[in-house]
Amino acid sequence: MQNFPQSHPLFDGIDGPDLRRLIVCLDGGAHAYERGEYVLRAGDPCAWVGIVCAGSAHVVQEDFWGNRSLLAHLGPGDLFGEAFACAGAASLPVSVVAAGRCDVRLLRADKLCAPCPAVCPGHARLMQNLLSLLAQKNVSLTRKISHLTRRGTREKVLSYLSEQARLAGNAQFDIPFTRQELADYLSVDRSALSAVLCALRDEGALQFQRHRFHLLRRDGHA
């Protein structure tokens, strides 16, 4: 139970004996991964739900030939695998891959997503928290769909960067993706993405350096 993420929103409102019982029931251990290592692999049974404790990971989908689509970025505190576990999926349709060194705590899906036979209040609150987190994930997915439904690469890029500025509350912000990862996330060609970014920079719409972006108004100011 060492370093168990007790402060995670999944455990909001649960403390004392109820929390200690849940930790014993759910805990699947702490695990460390290096960049490129699989945390969960497509085709594996939906046996685990994970919490990213440090570092970052990506949720990806790979086709028969190994072509990869980046579905989501996971940072510290993010939960993954819960939707498939709660849906009763027989196996994972996606993989979770470490984007850098990544520390993860795994939770037993069979205990997390099933009603507690003892009807303990801690588990009832856990299920409420899980429902709230699933709803937040659905909102996040809706935002991504709004980017992908834009007609062209330029429109997708502008939609994504506008959202990042709004979420940051600032015209200057960092994104969690490399250029290739951003291209995968937006389902566009990397060269086309680079061309659009350079065109927007030349038009005075933005400035960027690696992960750092600064959006500008028509007059060249933030």
Disulfide bonds with the S-S distance in Angstrom:
none
